[in-house]
Amino acid sequence: MESYECEINGTTYPIKSIRNLSGHTILPYSIHGTKSVPIVKSADMTKMEEGDVFAIETFGSTGNGYVHDQGEISHYALRSDAPKVDLRLTSAKSILNVIKKNFGTIPFCRRYLDRLGQDKYLLGLNNLVQQGIVEDYPPLLDKKGSYTAQFEHTILLRPTVKEVISRGDDY
């Protein structure tokens, strides 16, 4: 990846791998599993085993090649290991039911709730985050003014073959 460059609006930029992100396993009811697949060469010795499902991801940037959390929280996901909590806020109970019905443990953003006709849910959603029922995710940013891109393929390891489950134009 780092042997390439890209032209955006007449300016040529070198491309850097985002070194602090990685691919990962996908577990039932959880988008991120426990094993990681580094984007760049490292000492990581992750063993891929039969039956593992991996999201093989690459992230490129015209910035420094490192991202950090910054900005207003934009994405959420119901935790598969969420604690059983007696919710006192009606808005928290209501939005939790909407999340379970429409997303399960798949990540979502607030505009998806808006599209479902939900309003006045922010207090309840924040309460779910505080209770550890929902995980919140801020945007990941490289240096200001940089551009980033991501490609991903999902693979399943079977006894005699690596099966590519997702195929895009870049496959």
C-alpha atoms as one frame of an Amber mdcrd trajectory, in Angstrom:
protein
   0.000   0.000   0.000   2.763   2.422   0.934   4.356   2.099  -2.508   1.359
   3.964  -3.959   0.159   7.516  -4.009  -3.141   9.120  -4.897  -4.203  12.361
  -6.527  -7.037  14.324  -4.938  -8.131  17.670  -6.399  -4.848  18.032  -8.282
  -2.595  17.298  -5.281  -0.578  14.069  -5.060  -0.349  12.391  -1.646   1.746
   9.429  -0.481  -0.350   6.685   1.121   0.466   5.349   4.572  -0.979   2.286
   6.267  -2.874   3.158   9.427  -0.688   1.226  11.825  -2.896   1.223  14.909
  -5.890  -0.488  13.250  -6.197  -4.127  12.238  -8.416  -6.798  10.821 -10.081
  -9.181  13.269 -12.180 -12.259  13.799 -15.950 -11.993  13.700 -17.805 -13.899
  16.391 -21.507 -14.784  16.587 -23.467 -11.687  17.629 -20.281  -9.620  17.854
 -18.770  -7.707  14.950 -15.281  -7.707  16.532 -13.766 -10.943  17.766 -10.735
 -11.700  19.901  -8.045 -12.337  17.256  -6.468  -9.539  15.255  -4.750  -9.408
  11.881  -2.213  -6.566  11.719  -2.143  -4.339   8.651   1.632  -3.976   8.768
   4.377  -6.455   9.604   4.706  -6.981  13.342   5.670  -9.573  15.913   2.016
 -10.668  16.144   1.740 -14.449  15.870  -2.048 -14.797  15.586  -2.929 -18.335
  14.551  -5.764 -18.663  12.075  -7.711 -21.849  12.692 -10.371 -23.867  10.911
 -13.803 -22.337  11.426 -12.461 -18.834  12.094 -14.205 -16.012  10.285 -11.973
 -12.986   9.690 -12.583  -9.461   8.525  -9.399  -8.795   6.569  -9.155  -5.016
   6.594  -6.726  -2.476   5.250  -6.801   1.198   6.137  -4.844   3.823   4.225
  -4.279   7.493   4.949  -2.706  10.587   3.437  -1.898  11.666   7.009   0.473
  10.274   9.633  -0.809   6.691   9.530  -2.125   6.733  13.125  -5.682   7.468
  14.216  -7.119   8.651  17.514 -10.598   9.152  18.956 -11.873  12.673  18.458
 -15.179  14.370  17.990 -18.802  13.816  18.833 -19.867  10.215  19.369 -21.457
   9.000  16.174 -21.842   5.214  16.364 -23.192   2.774  18.923 -23.609  -0.977
  19.396 -25.545  -3.108  21.844 -23.034  -5.105  23.862 -23.484  -8.865  23.570
 -22.263  -9.149  27.184 -24.459  -6.299  28.441 -25.236  -6.431  32.155 -28.808
  -6.986  33.309 -29.773  -3.607  34.726 -33.107  -2.373  36.033 -33.554   0.690
  33.835 -35.403   3.545  35.499 -35.666   5.903  32.537 -38.621   5.237  30.264
 -36.663   6.653  27.324 -33.813   4.170  27.995 -36.234   1.216  28.066 -37.930
   2.416  24.891 -34.776   3.007  22.851 -33.282  -0.298  24.079 -36.298  -2.127
  22.623 -35.853  -0.273  19.311 -32.146  -1.165  19.234 -32.771  -4.845  19.992
 -35.541  -5.102  17.389 -33.758  -3.267  14.560 -30.009  -3.777  15.081 -29.278
  -6.445  17.666 -25.530  -6.208  18.284 -24.752  -4.688  14.869 -23.353  -1.129
  15.123 -25.643   1.749  14.171 -25.586   5.539  14.108 -28.119   8.055  15.410
 -29.414   8.888  11.930 -30.635   5.285  11.672 -32.749   5.909  14.782 -33.999
   9.142  13.212 -34.992   7.249  10.061 -36.989   4.836  12.209 -39.002   7.820
  13.450 -37.364   7.952  16.861 -37.039  11.343  18.563 -36.071  12.547  22.027
 -33.992   9.395  22.567 -30.581  10.924  23.368 -31.067  10.934  27.173 -32.101
   7.264  27.073 -29.260   6.312  24.725 -26.703   8.079  26.938 -28.146   6.240
  29.955 -27.670   2.900  28.161 -24.028   3.837  27.523 -23.529   4.824  31.179
 -25.037   1.511  32.302 -22.654  -0.467  30.050 -25.485  -1.842  27.906 -24.512
   0.049  24.745 -20.962   0.843  23.616 -20.306   4.230  22.041 -17.721   4.872
  19.332 -16.268   8.291  18.522 -14.852   9.008  15.060 -11.267   7.905  14.403
  -9.162  10.727  12.986  -5.677  11.023  11.544  -4.166  14.504  11.237  -6.463
  17.358  10.224  -6.993  17.627   6.467  -5.935  14.058   5.699  -7.973  11.534
   3.753  -8.513   7.914   4.772  -9.922   4.820   3.084 -10.757   1.282   4.120
 -11.215  -1.988   2.234 -12.499  -5.182   3.792 -13.128  -8.792   2.851 -14.627
 -11.476   5.032 -13.076 -14.922   4.892 -14.043 -18.274   6.403 -11.340 -20.882
   6.977 -12.543 -24.365   6.082 -10.591 -27.647   6.128  -9.458 -27.503   2.504
 -10.069 -23.940   1.385 -10.161 -20.305   2.394 -13.628 -19.113   1.360 -14.015
 -15.429   0.541 -17.502 -14.516   1.712 -17.500 -10.904   0.522 -16.302  -9.800
  -2.886 -15.948  -6.237  -4.021 -14.553  -4.524  -7.087 -11.078  -4.801  -5.547
 -11.182  -8.634  -5.201
